[in-house]
Amino acid sequence: MIAAWFALAAADPVPPTPARQRSVGAAVQIVRRYYAAIQRHDYRAAYALWNGGRSFAAFRRGYMQTVRVSVTPISPFHVEGAAGSAYAEIRVRLDAKLRNGTHQHFVGSYMLRRANDVDGSTAAQRRWHIQSAHLEVVPASH
């Protein structure tokens, strides 16, 4: 029975992740895709880029007053490995406009994670996902 399982696993391995999808550039693109989805009000697509977290309803409520948003990634970007995963820190500057006409500006970073190409990891786990975000409001200049 065990030999049959090994034969099946060896016959249908998950192919290695292409280098371009493992790169820090691919992580930056996830952050860009995230804000492009927010800009389109496609909250499900944006939510799907997160690795868990709050409920979809709470996520959506957080963006309901946003009319327009743009993101500018700020290099250099950092990638580190730990315990079978890679982490990419992507620093950003955000500009948003709310329904009431207020403009908001933020700076901060997103932490993205992906599983390395290790035995047992799935293709979905090997894709970059947003793990966390830390953004601070930039006060309006006078």
N, C-alpha and C positions, 0 to 999 in steps of 0.2 A: 504494500500500500504506500509506504513512504517513497519507494523508488518511483512509483507512478506519479506521485505529487511532484518530485524533483524533475521528472521528465516533462511533465506538463508545464512547470514553471520555466524550464529551460527552453521549451519550444515557443513560448509566448512572452518573452521578456519585454519590459517597457524600454523602447529605444532611448539611447542617450539624448539628453536635451541639447539642441544645437547651441554653439557658443554664443550666437547673437541673442538667444533667448535667456542665457545665463548672465549676460553682461549688465553692467550698471546702466548702460544706455537703455536696455529693456525695462529696467526699474523706473527710470525717468519717464519712459513712455507710459507706464501704468499711471503715474501721477498726472500726466497730460490727459490720458484717456478718462481718468476720474473726473477732472474738471470739465472736459468736453461734454461728458454725460450730464453733469450738473447744469452746464450752460443750456443743454437741450431739454432740461427738466426730465431726463430719463433717469429717475432716481433708482430704479431697479438695477440698471446697468452699473451705476456708480456704486451702489451697495454691494453688488457682486464682487467688486474688486477688494473688499475688506476681508480679512481673515477673522470672521466672527465679530463679536462686540454687541452693541445695542440692537434693539429690535428694528425692523424695517420702518415701522410706523414712527418711532422716535427719530430715526435717521431722516426720514422724509420731512417731518415737522421742522427739523433743524435748517432746512433749505427752502421752506415754503415762501419766505419773504424775499428770497434772492431773485432778482430779475436778470442780473448779468454778473458773470465772474470770469476772471482770467488768472492764469498761474504763470509765473516765471520761475523755472528752476534756476538755482544759483550754484554754479560749480565752485570748488571741486566737490565731487560726490565721493562717498566712502563706502566700501564694501568690506565686510569682515565675515569670517566663518566661525561657527561654534556648534559643536555637538550635532553634526549632520545637517546643518542649515547654513544658509548664507543670509546676511542682513545687509541692506543698503540704506544708508541715510541720505535722503534727498532734501536739501535745503530749498526753500521756496519763498517767493513774495507773491501775495494774492491781492487782487483788487476786485471789489464787489460793489454792486449797486443794489439797494433794497427797493421794494415797492414804494416806500414813502419818499424816495429820492435821495436818501442818505447814501453816501459813499463810504466804504470801509476799506481799510488797508491792513494787511496782516503780514508778519514774517514768522518763520518757524521751520519745522522740518517734518518729514514723513519717514517712518521706519518701515521698510518693506522686508518681507521674509520669503524665502523659497527653500524647499528641501533640496539637498544635494542629490545627485544621481547615486543613491545608495539602494541596495537591495530592499525591496518592500515598499519603496516610495512610488506613488502613483504619478501619472503625468500631471494631474491637477495640483498635487502637492509641489511639483517641480516648477510651477509657474510663480512669478512674483505676485504677492498679495500685500495689501497695506495692513501692517500689524498695529501701528499706532501713529498718532499725529500730535504734535505740540505746536500750536499757533498762538501768537500774541498780537493784540491789536497795536497798530502803529498810530500814535496820536496824530490828529490832524495838525499840520503846521499853521502857525498864525501869521 
